[in-house]
Amino acid sequence: MSLTPVKRRWLLTRIVQGFTVTGLGFLTYPFLKSWIPAFSEDTSLDVSLEALAPGESRLVRWRGRNLFVQRRSREMLRSLEASELALKDPTSLDSSQPAFAANNFRSLRPEVFVTYSNCTHLGCEVSAVNKDGIGFKCPCHQSDYDLAGRVLVDAAAPTNLEIPHYQFVSGNIIRLELAEDSQV
Ligand code: FES
């Protein structure tokens, strides 16, 4: 069967378009993969606390989000225990954390604090401040969080900072990992 020139041109155009779309898909896949957290294959990440002096924080990136890993100093722990700051959700009932962090320190061990760095208002990155009982501050609408990431009553943010699932794999290494019921 012979094709008319018009049909041949139409067919060639479709073949070229098909190759172009396929090529673009191959080219953009790695880029998209690096930007979309759901594409991430890193279901866990080990973080060393070795270089962290008491009071210091380290920012870690995992599955497209930033987290603070902080070694609390004795002063921070004392300040947290004696704090009289007015908190919106003091017992974290309305906030997101694993069961092991549903305590006053919001952590597995009091001396190490791990939290996502996104403000729970509109998701801006908070800063670690450690001043007058305030642990984290949001630059966007000035929400303050205490040293356990609990939001103060007059803040725009509705809930405490979100705590990820993690475990200690040795005295100085934590493993960030997906909770068992997480969607990968
Ligand atoms: S985004 Fe943090 S207070 Fe609005």
Boltz pocket constraint, residues with backbone or C-beta under 6 A from the ligand:
constraints:
  - pocket:
      binder: B
      contacts: [[A, 119], [A, 120], [A, 121], [A, 122], [A, 123], [A, 124], [A, 138], [A, 139], [A, 140], [A, 141], [A, 142], [A, 143], [A, 156], [A, 157]]
      max_distance: 6.0
